[in-house]
Amino acid sequence: MRAIDLSSVTWRKSSYSNTDGGNCLEVADGLPSLVPVRDSKAPRRAALLFTASAWAAFVGAVKGDS
């Protein structure tokens, strides 16, 4: 598997994050087939990479869409 360079992506914090530094995650947009996700409290650690379809299914399940 080839390495994915995430050094130039823009991360956005989850809209469910709070200002108290709770359990937060960040998602990077702009990669057509992948969705990188990382822990906002440990941004230097490796990001998890999901296919766009897997991420959409996960978000749909969390929201109760399915």
A tleap script that builds the chain and sets N, CA, C and O, in Angstrom:
source leaprc.protein.ff14SB
mol = sequence {
  NMET ARG ALA ILE ASP LEU SER SER VAL THR
  TRP ARG LYS SER SER TYR SER ASN THR ASP
  GLY GLY ASN CYS LEU GLU VAL ALA ASP GLY
  LEU PRO SER LEU VAL PRO VAL ARG ASP SER
  LYS ALA PRO ARG ARG ALA ALA LEU LEU PHE
  THR ALA SER ALA TRP ALA ALA PHE VAL GLY
  ALA VAL LYS GLY ASP CSER
}
set mol.1.N position { 0.847 -1.177 0.000 }
set mol.1.CA position { 0.000 0.000 0.000 }
set mol.1.C position { 0.890 1.236 0.000 }
set mol.1.O position { 1.878 1.295 0.733 }
set mol.2.N position { 0.545 2.212 -0.812 }
set mol.2.CA position { 1.357 3.421 -0.863 }
set mol.2.C position { 0.917 4.389 0.216 }
set mol.2.O position { -0.247 4.404 0.617 }
set mol.3.N position { 1.849 5.190 0.679 }
set mol.3.CA position { 1.551 6.162 1.729 }
set mol.3.C position { 0.729 7.320 1.166 }
set mol.3.O position { 0.928 7.735 0.025 }
set mol.4.N position { -0.170 7.821 1.956 }
set mol.4.CA position { -1.000 8.963 1.587 }
set mol.4.C position { -0.437 10.190 2.305 }
set mol.4.O position { -0.291 10.183 3.527 }
set mol.5.N position { -0.122 11.235 1.552 }
set mol.5.CA position { 0.417 12.466 2.132 }
set mol.5.C position { -0.741 13.341 2.616 }
set mol.5.O position { -1.524 13.849 1.813 }
set mol.6.N position { -0.838 13.508 3.912 }
set mol.6.CA position { -1.909 14.308 4.501 }
set mol.6.C position { -1.399 15.652 5.018 }
set mol.6.O position { -2.112 16.356 5.733 }
set mol.7.N position { -0.175 16.003 4.659 }
set mol.7.CA position { 0.432 17.224 5.202 }
set mol.7.C position { -0.246 18.499 4.722 }
set mol.7.O position { -0.129 19.532 5.381 }
set mol.8.N position { -0.944 18.463 3.610 }
set mol.8.CA position { -1.547 19.692 3.090 }
set mol.8.C position { -3.078 19.703 3.174 }
set mol.8.O position { -3.715 20.620 2.656 }
set mol.9.N position { -3.669 18.702 3.816 }
set mol.9.CA position { -5.127 18.688 3.930 }
set mol.9.C position { -5.585 19.647 5.014 }
set mol.9.O position { -4.824 19.981 5.923 }
set mol.10.N position { -6.810 20.081 4.915 }
set mol.10.CA position { -7.410 20.943 5.929 }
set mol.10.C position { -8.323 20.092 6.795 }
set mol.10.O position { -9.254 19.452 6.306 }
set mol.11.N position { -8.039 20.098 8.083 }
set mol.11.CA position { -8.816 19.316 9.032 }
set mol.11.C position { -9.931 20.178 9.606 }
set mol.11.O position { -9.748 21.372 9.841 }
set mol.12.N position { -11.083 19.565 9.827 }
set mol.12.CA position { -12.175 20.275 10.491 }
set mol.12.C position { -12.665 19.425 11.665 }
set mol.12.O position { -12.780 18.204 11.567 }
set mol.13.N position { -12.943 20.094 12.754 }
set mol.13.CA position { -13.392 19.406 13.954 }
set mol.13.C position { -14.862 19.045 13.827 }
set mol.13.O position { -15.644 19.781 13.226 }
set mol.14.N position { -15.220 17.935 14.383 }
set mol.14.CA position { -16.611 17.493 14.379 }
set mol.14.C position { -17.508 18.565 14.978 }
set mol.14.O position { -17.129 19.234 15.940 }
set mol.15.N position { -18.690 18.727 14.412 }
set mol.15.CA position { -19.645 19.700 14.936 }
set mol.15.C position { -20.150 19.301 16.320 }
set mol.15.O position { -20.741 20.123 17.019 }
set mol.16.N position { -19.927 18.059 16.721 }
set mol.16.CA position { -20.340 17.595 18.041 }
set mol.16.C position { -19.265 17.801 19.105 }
set mol.16.O position { -19.485 17.482 20.274 }
set mol.17.N position { -18.111 18.330 18.715 }
set mol.17.CA position { -17.037 18.578 19.671 }
set mol.17.C position { -17.436 19.721 20.596 }
set mol.17.O position { -18.185 20.623 20.219 }
set mol.18.N position { -16.918 19.655 21.808 }
set mol.18.CA position { -17.223 20.748 22.725 }
set mol.18.C position { -15.967 21.565 23.010 }
set mol.18.O position { -14.866 21.172 22.627 }
set mol.19.N position { -16.131 22.683 23.673 }
set mol.19.CA position { -14.998 23.572 23.958 }
set mol.19.C position { -14.205 23.122 25.177 }
set mol.19.O position { -13.177 23.724 25.490 }
set mol.20.N position { -14.646 22.093 25.863 }
set mol.20.CA position { -13.961 21.607 27.053 }
set mol.20.C position { -12.852 20.610 26.743 }
set mol.20.O position { -12.233 20.076 27.663 }
set mol.21.N position { -12.591 20.350 25.463 }
set mol.21.CA position { -11.538 19.416 25.094 }
set mol.21.C position { -11.941 17.969 25.267 }
set mol.21.O position { -11.097 17.111 25.526 }
set mol.22.N position { -13.208 17.696 25.128 }
set mol.22.CA position { -13.696 16.327 25.266 }
set mol.22.C position { -13.232 15.437 24.129 }
set mol.22.O position { -12.329 15.802 23.376 }
set mol.23.N position { -13.839 14.286 24.004 }
set mol.23.CA position { -13.487 13.355 22.940 }
set mol.23.C position { -13.880 13.953 21.606 }
set mol.23.O position { -15.065 14.063 21.293 }
set mol.24.N position { -12.891 14.338 20.822 }
set mol.24.CA position { -13.142 15.020 19.560 }
set mol.24.C position { -12.422 14.314 18.425 }
set mol.24.O position { -11.356 13.724 18.604 }
set mol.25.N position { -13.024 14.394 17.275 }
set mol.25.CA position { -12.327 13.892 16.104 }
set mol.25.C position { -12.359 14.945 15.019 }
set mol.25.O position { -13.227 15.817 14.990 }
set mol.26.N position { -11.394 14.840 14.130 }
set mol.26.CA position { -11.288 15.744 13.005 }
set mol.26.C position { -11.324 14.927 11.726 }
set mol.26.O position { -10.835 13.798 11.673 }
set mol.27.N position { -11.909 15.515 10.704 }
set mol.27.CA position { -12.047 14.875 9.404 }
set mol.27.C position { -11.441 15.802 8.366 }
set mol.27.O position { -11.591 17.021 8.453 }
set mol.28.N position { -10.761 15.233 7.393 }
set mol.28.CA position { -10.206 16.035 6.294 }
set mol.28.C position { -11.061 15.825 5.057 }
set mol.28.O position { -11.384 14.696 4.690 }
set mol.29.N position { -11.421 16.930 4.421 }
set mol.29.CA position { -12.191 16.883 3.190 }
set mol.29.C position { -11.245 17.037 2.005 }
set mol.29.O position { -10.077 17.388 2.173 }
set mol.30.N position { -11.748 16.778 0.830 }
set mol.30.CA position { -10.992 17.068 -0.377 }
set mol.30.C position { -10.312 15.892 -1.044 }
set mol.30.O position { -9.742 16.043 -2.124 }
set mol.31.N position { -10.358 14.730 -0.428 }
set mol.31.CA position { -9.815 13.539 -1.070 }
set mol.31.C position { -11.010 12.765 -1.618 }
set mol.31.O position { -11.858 12.315 -0.847 }
set mol.32.N position { -11.090 12.605 -2.931 }
set mol.32.CA position { -12.315 12.070 -3.523 }
set mol.32.C position { -12.713 10.665 -3.080 }
set mol.32.O position { -13.906 10.374 -2.991 }
set mol.33.N position { -11.771 9.802 -2.805 }
set mol.33.CA position { -12.135 8.423 -2.489 }
set mol.33.C position { -11.828 8.020 -1.056 }
set mol.33.O position { -12.183 6.919 -0.636 }
set mol.34.N position { -11.177 8.890 -0.301 }
set mol.34.CA position { -10.803 8.572 1.081 }
set mol.34.C position { -11.272 9.648 2.044 }
set mol.34.O position { -11.391 10.819 1.683 }
set mol.35.N position { -11.534 9.234 3.269 }
set mol.35.CA position { -11.877 10.166 4.338 }
set mol.35.C position { -10.916 9.908 5.493 }
set mol.35.O position { -11.074 8.929 6.222 }
set mol.36.N position { -9.915 10.783 5.668 }
set mol.36.CA position { -9.012 10.647 6.808 }
set mol.36.C position { -9.682 11.177 8.083 }
set mol.36.O position { -10.359 12.205 8.059 }
set mol.37.N position { -9.486 10.467 9.181 }
set mol.37.CA position { -10.062 10.830 10.472 }
set mol.37.C position { -8.947 10.732 11.506 }
set mol.37.O position { -8.166 9.781 11.501 }
set mol.38.N position { -8.878 11.734 12.404 }
set mol.38.CA position { -7.845 11.700 13.448 }
set mol.38.C position { -8.400 12.207 14.767 }
set mol.38.O position { -9.450 12.848 14.812 }
set mol.39.N position { -7.687 11.912 15.827 }
set mol.39.CA position { -8.018 12.370 17.173 }
set mol.39.C position { -7.521 13.803 17.309 }
set mol.39.O position { -6.326 14.053 17.151 }
set mol.40.N position { -8.402 14.738 17.594 }
set mol.40.CA position { -7.997 16.142 17.678 }
set mol.40.C position { -7.068 16.415 18.855 }
set mol.40.O position { -6.344 17.411 18.853 }
set mol.41.N position { -7.080 15.543 19.860 }
set mol.41.CA position { -6.195 15.729 21.007 }
set mol.41.C position { -4.790 15.183 20.744 }
set mol.41.O position { -3.861 15.465 21.502 }
set mol.42.N position { -4.636 14.410 19.681 }
set mol.42.CA position { -3.331 13.827 19.330 }
set mol.42.C position { -3.137 13.905 17.808 }
set mol.42.O position { -3.037 12.872 17.145 }
set mol.43.N position { -3.084 15.110 17.260 }
set mol.43.CA position { -3.053 15.261 15.804 }
set mol.43.C position { -1.798 14.719 15.126 }
set mol.43.O position { -1.806 14.496 13.916 }
set mol.44.N position { -0.740 14.505 15.866 }
set mol.44.CA position { 0.493 13.982 15.257 }
set mol.44.C position { 0.457 12.461 15.085 }
set mol.44.O position { 1.281 11.893 14.369 }
set mol.45.N position { -0.482 11.822 15.731 }
set mol.45.CA position { -0.630 10.374 15.559 }
set mol.45.C position { -1.220 10.078 14.187 }
set mol.45.O position { -1.751 10.966 13.520 }
set mol.46.N position { -1.121 8.856 13.790 }
set mol.46.CA position { -1.618 8.456 12.474 }
set mol.46.C position { -3.130 8.645 12.368 }
set mol.46.O position { -3.869 8.463 13.336 }
set mol.47.N position { -3.559 9.009 11.185 }
set mol.47.CA position { -4.988 9.132 10.906 }
set mol.47.C position { -5.517 7.785 10.423 }
set mol.47.O position { -4.784 6.991 9.835 }
set mol.48.N position { -6.777 7.547 10.677 }
set mol.48.CA position { -7.447 6.380 10.116 }
set mol.48.C position { -7.992 6.782 8.759 }
set mol.48.O position { -8.506 7.889 8.601 }
set mol.49.N position { -7.887 5.902 7.782 }
set mol.49.CA position { -8.380 6.185 6.441 }
set mol.49.C position { -9.561 5.273 6.127 }
set mol.49.O position { -9.468 4.051 6.240 }
set mol.50.N position { -10.655 5.882 5.738 }
set mol.50.CA position { -11.860 5.143 5.369 }
set mol.50.C position { -12.180 5.429 3.913 }
set mol.50.O position { -11.913 6.524 3.419 }
set mol.51.N position { -12.745 4.457 3.228 }
set mol.51.CA position { -13.253 4.756 1.893 }
set mol.51.C position { -14.449 5.686 2.073 }
set mol.51.O position { -15.099 5.686 3.118 }
set mol.52.N position { -14.725 6.470 1.046 }
set mol.52.CA position { -15.841 7.418 1.135 }
set mol.52.C position { -17.164 6.687 1.388 }
set mol.52.O position { -18.000 7.165 2.155 }
set mol.53.N position { -17.351 5.541 0.752 }
set mol.53.CA position { -18.611 4.806 0.941 }
set mol.53.C position { -18.709 4.221 2.355 }
set mol.53.O position { -19.793 4.205 2.938 }
set mol.54.N position { -17.600 3.744 2.908 }
set mol.54.CA position { -17.616 3.211 4.273 }
set mol.54.C position { -17.904 4.326 5.280 }
set mol.54.O position { -18.645 4.121 6.241 }
set mol.55.N position { -17.322 5.497 5.060 }
set mol.55.CA position { -17.550 6.631 5.961 }
set mol.55.C position { -19.012 7.079 5.888 }
set mol.55.O position { -19.625 7.366 6.916 }
set mol.56.N position { -19.570 7.140 4.679 }
set mol.56.CA position { -20.967 7.545 4.526 }
set mol.56.C position { -21.890 6.548 5.221 }
set mol.56.O position { -22.870 6.947 5.849 }
set mol.57.N position { -21.589 5.270 5.115 }
set mol.57.CA position { -22.407 4.253 5.792 }
set mol.57.C position { -22.308 4.398 7.300 }
set mol.57.O position { -23.315 4.263 7.996 }
set mol.58.N position { -21.117 4.668 7.822 }
set mol.58.CA position { -20.916 4.866 9.256 }
set mol.58.C position { -21.707 6.083 9.752 }
set mol.58.O position { -22.440 5.991 10.737 }
set mol.59.N position { -21.558 7.209 9.074 }
set mol.59.CA position { -22.265 8.430 9.481 }
set mol.59.C position { -23.774 8.211 9.410 }
set mol.59.O position { -24.507 8.649 10.297 }
set mol.60.N position { -24.240 7.537 8.362 }
set mol.60.CA position { -25.669 7.245 8.245 }
set mol.60.C position { -26.166 6.388 9.391 }
set mol.60.O position { -27.256 6.622 9.913 }
set mol.61.N position { -25.382 5.398 9.789 }
set mol.61.CA position { -25.770 4.521 10.888 }
set mol.61.C position { -25.799 5.292 12.223 }
set mol.61.O position { -26.698 5.092 13.039 }
set mol.62.N position { -24.824 6.158 12.431 }
set mol.62.CA position { -24.785 6.944 13.662 }
set mol.62.C position { -25.989 7.890 13.743 }
set mol.62.O position { -26.578 8.078 14.807 }
set mol.63.N position { -26.335 8.473 12.607 }
set mol.63.CA position { -27.478 9.391 12.566 }
set mol.63.C position { -28.812 8.662 12.620 }
set mol.63.O position { -29.854 9.272 12.861 }
set mol.64.N position { -28.775 7.344 12.392 }
set mol.64.CA position { -29.999 6.554 12.392 }
set mol.64.C position { -30.727 6.586 11.061 }
set mol.64.O position { -31.928 6.323 10.997 }
set mol.65.N position { -29.995 6.911 9.991 }
set mol.65.CA position { -30.593 6.961 8.654 }
set mol.65.C position { -30.886 5.583 8.079 }
set mol.65.O position { -31.689 5.444 7.157 }
set mol.66.N position { -30.231 4.567 8.628 }
set mol.66.CA position { -30.424 3.237 8.026 }
set mol.66.C position { -31.075 2.275 8.978 }
set mol.66.O position { -31.306 1.119 8.625 }
savepdb mol mol.pdb
quit
